[in-house]
Amino acid sequence: MRHGTARIGAAPIAGGTGASAVLIFAVPSSPLAQPWSVIGGNVVSALVGVTAARFVPIPYLAVGVAVGGAILAMSLLRCLHPPGGAAALTAVIGGPAVLGAGYAFPFVPVGINSLILILTGLAFHRVSGHCYPHRPIPIVGHELAASGLSAPHPADIDLALADLGETFDVSREDLDLLFRRVEFHAAKQVATPRPQPAPTKFH
């Protein structure tokens, strides 16, 4: 067992692979679990980590530069994936084998592991009936509110998200779909009021 990679037979497994698997298999609708986020986030972060390990001579400083740089790079490339932080960290503290691999490490094993996870996730979710890569598709048999009703416009959702200034683990498209479903049910309740309970008689 090494700090950053383990070997099962002849196959190296990069640190962070387990966390990537949790996202892909447990929360496949999360933007953090989509194929570009997984592959791009892990590979880009590992590249940043290798660079930090090579050019920052102080290990503790290199760790901070690697993880901080990985977060910045993932954010700019729109492939935010939390386990990418582990890939960046592994590139710095992974030991002689990782340091000796240099710029090959982000592709083997990190990129290969990520690709295998994505392909396995595609097969698993096809069998389980989930949509992966995730697309905000209405469930069959469920109606949506008509676009002329008061459901928020997607541009309004963008403005609201910008006002809050936070990053949420849900896509704008999923929020739009959710709001339209809420509006549909609200309109349905207005059209068919719920029956009121019978008045209680007091003696």
Buried (B, 14 or more C-beta within 10 A) or exposed (E): EBBBBBEEEEEBBBBBBEBBBEBBBEEBBBBBBBBBBBBBBBBBBBBBBBBBBBEBEEEEEBBEBBBBBBBEBBEEEEBBBBBBBBBBBBBBBBEEBBBEBEEEBBBEBBBBBBBBBBEEBBEBBEEEEEEBBBEBEEEEEEEBBEEEEEBBEEEEBEEEBEEEEEEEEEBBBBBBBBBBBEBBEBBEEEEEEEEEEEEEEEE
